Amino acid sequence: MAAHESQPEPQPPTQSPEDGFLAYRQALRNYLRRCLRGRESLIDDLLQETWTRLRRYRSREPIRDVKDYVFRCARNVLYDWREKDVREQQHCESTPGTELERRAEVLSSLWVPDDAEQAIAEEEFDRVFAQLPEQCRIALIHQIRDRWTYKQIAQELRVSEHRVQQLLVRAFNHFRVHYGMRAAESGVEGST
């Protein structure tokens, strides 16, 4: 029995801060939700910052209570965020409205729209449109742009109204096939 008394009590295996974060993640989420009433959209950002700090900063000594360590880190992240939020609010309140408006105008003047996507889409449309037979193109232009009736288009092309309908169906199907295949290639469903 004396030999048994001299052995130290077995210690539970130590947990890394990252393991503790993963183990207590839902509890951390609930804690932050209680602290951030009305600002729940910040929870994931603060959880991510907590995870980053736990991975970045290592304790010099073994961590005795991982749960306490993880929650202390989350409290520090929350405290830092609140301090930053208060500073930003004070800055906004101390800045005159005209100054804020001037800064907004400067920022909006720096924004330059990127017309590259629009130009690419227009070029693609022109290329697909050019693939259509001439009668289909004419019928499509008159119906879409000019809002002509089948009868008016038929008179222009010297064909029957039924033939105009066929030409338009062919044109629309050509675009559906092209853009439907493009949507399928990019992983988008239902955009025909």
PyMOL commands that set and color helices and strands:
alter all, ss='L'
color gray80, all
select helices_A, chain A and resi 2-6+17-23+25-35+40-56+66-94+97-110+116-130+134-144+150-157+161-186
alter helices_A, ss='H'
color red, helices_A
deselect
rebuild
show_as cartoon
